[in-house]
Amino acid sequence: MEFIPANIEGLYIIQLKKLEDERGLFARTFCKNEFRQIGFNKEFVQFNHSFNKYKGTIRGMHFQHPPYTETKLIRCVQGAVYDVAVDLRAGSPTFLHHFGIELNAENMTSILIPEGFAHGFQTLEDNTALIYHHTEFYTAGADDGIGYNDPALKIAWQLPGVNISEKDKNYKPADKNFKGIIV
């Protein structure tokens, strides 16, 4: 695995080393020893699968409040997404900055999103699936979000948004009163 620091501290793009032959390919998607080299020592406690039928679907921008903040390791295993992480860490020099990347089944790229970030994505193909690894359990009441269309974030979604849940549509923008998350 190759860990490539993104332009926001703590956020990593992960390129898998593919071993290919006439049978297909093999790639390690997680190795505790390799992740330790970037200072990641947490345990993943929950794995989730997200399947999305339609191109243009937006899910996000989700996070959990302390003490339930979580690191996420995300990979697209079918189709393609434009994946976005927003820095919500109080006092961070990149507070409310975002990072976006295309994840798809072909490139097998992953993204490691640290605690204190909101996360969301838009599908770029029909029938797209992602696998999420979480360092914290989903905790009802601690979950929250910010508007996927928040003008302060200036996220350039790749397509017109479709199939956005009512919950995601109703998240508020991160206005001047939003001070961030202490992690």
SEGU-351035 format. One record per residue (C-alpha): residue in one letter; x, y, z. Coordinates in steps of 0.001 Angstrom, whole numbers, plus 500000, padded with zeros to 6 digits. Example, Ala and Ser with C-alpha at 12.3 -4.5 7.8 and 13.67 -1.06 7.14 Angstrom:
<recs>
A512300495500507800S513670498940507140
</recs>
This chain:
<recs>
M500000500000500000E501071503532499318F499784506258501668I499592509629499945P498893512605502233A496073514773500883N496063518551501132I494331518382504543E496322517087507515G495443513553508587L493626512673505367Y495245509958503225I494695508561499761I495617504891499710Q496828503242496526L496751499481496696K499589497381495365K497951495062492839L499519491690492133E498157490667488754D498481487565486616E496359485556484190R493918484653487004G493143488260487895L494535490246490792F495176490271494509A495519493351496709R495755493829500445T493183496442501529F494266496756505163C497376495872507148K497635497019510748N501439497190510529E501384499367507412F498732501694508868R500866502092512022Q503549503671509825I501265506697509347G500373506800513041F497037504996512740N496612502661515725K492851502485516142E490667499440515683F487909499234513117V484745498184514964Q482091498374512255F482047497658508510N479242498978506310H478216498424502705S476427501158500751F474690500248497486N473259502998495293K471025502271492316Y471222505561490468K473903507788489002G473908511227490640T472797510032494086I474255512165496878R474723510903500425G476184513246503016M477692515196504608H477691512973507717F479643512928510977Q479262511961514636H479720514296517599P482230513562520376P482786511263522083Y481662509205519075T483842510779516377E485205508203513978T487874507537511427K486555506031508183L488351503950505579I486311504007502368R486653502139499079C484370501870496066V483996498222495053Q481499498622492207G480895501595489918A482317505023490772V481831507919493197Y483079511422493779D483995511134497461V484261514242499659A485642514894503158V485184518236504959D487433519279507849L485230520175510828R488005520153513443A487820523191515698G490978525262515358S492240523445512278P493991525665509712T491866523892507071F488549524234508963L485646523892506465H488015523040503609H487135519957501639F488931517308499652G487301515407496802I488502512377494865E487081509849492446L486985506358493890N486029503548491563A486196499805491170E488921500122488538N491414502274490438M490767500489493770T491821503659495587S490771504128499215I490548507203501388L491278507369505116I489226510135506716P490208511021510288E487994511957513208G486450515395512999F485483515279509330A482129515184507573H481897512700504729G479702512297501682F479740511131498098Q477964511303494769T477593508267492545L479002508672489044E477480505423487722D474328503406488303N474681500422490655T477583501735492705A478740500161495973L481133501261498704I482628499518501731Y483192501615504868H485329500667507877H484584502686511044T486551503110514279E483395503912516236F479960502338516320Y477041504213514802T475432506030517722A471902507351517267G471679510860518627A475387511533518013D474977511441514232D474670514723512404G475539516438509158I476075519664507314G474423520638504055Y475864518888501009N475051522090499111D476434524513501720P477666527549499742A480552528040502212L481956524613501280K481873525190497513I481773521462496738A481700521015492959W479514517924492685Q480142516214489364L476479515781488345P473088517224489206G472084515719492563V469347513091492659N467918510693495239I468955512802498211S467320511710501461E465096514143503340K467527513975506252D470456514966504003K468409517735502354N467605519236505744Y471093519473507222K471954523094507896P474941524926506449A478007525388508619D477210529040509336K479230531562511330N477952530036514611F479386526603513787K482618526353515746G483590522845514717I484227519555516468I486783519117519221V488630515826518672
</recs>
